[in-house]
Amino acid sequence: MAGSIDCGEVMTKELTVCFPSDTIVRAAELMAHQHVGAIPVVDSEQDRKLRGIITDRDIAIRVVAHGHDPRNTRVFEAMTRDLVTCTPAQDIREAIDLMADRQLRRIAVVEDGRLVGIIAQADIANRAFDRERITRMLQEISQPEPKR
């Protein structure tokens, strides 16, 4: 890859977010409306301090599969809290490697604890990056989860 590309150049900046107190139904409605499978969870629209992410998989496994009522279950009860993040100034190759190593389909971009963007597989695939790294990332992410 010629030259260095920062995560800030690749990330999606216009994000729909939800709040820990929102219902699972609200998060699912946002996903449907935005045609996405994940919504970042922040404290407030003003400070955008990243608290987690709620994914369609979180909803399926942590809510539906356990028989919880999505109208009465709050996002904070089902969201993923242990997030891997990058910064806008970080080289995109580092983000790609993190995504591959951790089997992530997306990575939040954070500056001073505040959510500023997100990088999804599509954001990377739509740019002309190191093909070998992209292939490795997709192979790593697509591996079955280890049995626990």
N, C-alpha and C positions, 0 to 999 in steps of 0.2 A: 504494500500500500504506500503510495507516494504521499509524503507529508503526514501531518497529524491532524486528525479531526476530533474536536472536543464533543463531549456528550451534549452540550448545550446547542450545538449545531444540528443535532439529529433528533433531539427530544420533541415530543408533542407538548406544546405549552398551554394550549387551551384545553383545560381538563374539567370534567364534571366531577364533583366531589360529593361525599355524603358525610354525615356526622355520626359519632358513636351512638347517639340516642335515637337515630332514625330507625324505623322498622325495617325488617328484611324485605317486606313488600315494597317499601319506598326504594331501597337499593336495587331490587329486581326491576322496578319500573324505570329507574334511571338507566340501567344496563340495556333494557329493551329499547328505550328511546334513543340512546346514543349508539346502539349496535356494538356494544363492547362486553367483554366477559369479566371485567374487573373495574372497581371504582375505588380510588384512594379515599381513606377515611382521615379527616382532619378535625381539629378542635373547633375551628370556626372559619368562616369564609375570609375574615380579615387577617388572622395570623397564620392560617394554613399550616399549623404545626402537624406534621404527619404522625398519626397514631397507629395506622395499620392499612390494610387493604381488604376489601370484601370481594370475593370472586364468585362466579357462578358455581364453581366446584365447592367452595365453602358452604354456600347455601344448600347445595344438593346433599353434601355429606354431614354437615354439622346441624342442619335444621330439618330438612325434609326426611332424611334417612332415620333420624331419631324421633320423628313424629311431632316435632315442635310446631306450633302455630306461627307461621311467618308474619301474621298480623300483630302478634303480641311478643315476638322475639326481636330484640334490638340488635343492631349491627355489632355493637361491642361484644355481644355474646358469641358471635360466629366468625368475626374477622380474624385474619392472620395478622399477628402482632410482630413476629420475628422477621423483620424485613432486611433485605440486602439493598443498599442504596449506593448511588454514585453522586458525584458533584458535576455541575455544568462544565467545569474546567478540566475534568478528568478525560483522558484519552479514550475514545470510543472502543479501542481494542481492549482496554482493561474491563470495560463494561461487558463486552462480548465474552471475555474469558470468565467473568463472574457469573454471567447468565449460564454459560456452559457448565461450569464447575458445580453450580448449585441447582441446575435443572430448572431455571426460571424462564418463563415466557415473556416476562416484562420486568423492568427494574425502575424504581422511583428515583427521580433526580431531586436531590435535596441540597439546599444552601442555608446554612445557619439554622438547621432544624425545620426549615420551611419547605414545603413541597413547591417546586418550581416547574416540574415536568415529569414525563414518564417516557421511557423508551421500550417499545414493544418489538417483538421479532419482525413485524412488518416494517417498522421504521428502519431497521437495519437492512432487511432484504431489499427495500426500495432504494437504497444507496449503493454505490459501487465500492464495496469494502473488500477486503482480503477474502477471496472465495474460500480459501482453505479454513480460515477461522470461522466463517459462517457455516460451512459444512460441519465442522467439529461442534459448534454451538448447537446446531439443529440435531445432530446425532446424540449429543449428551443430554439435551433437554428431553428428547424423545425416549430415553431409556426408561424402563419400568421402575417404579419406586422400589427401593429395597424393602424386603419384608422386615417387620419390626416385631 
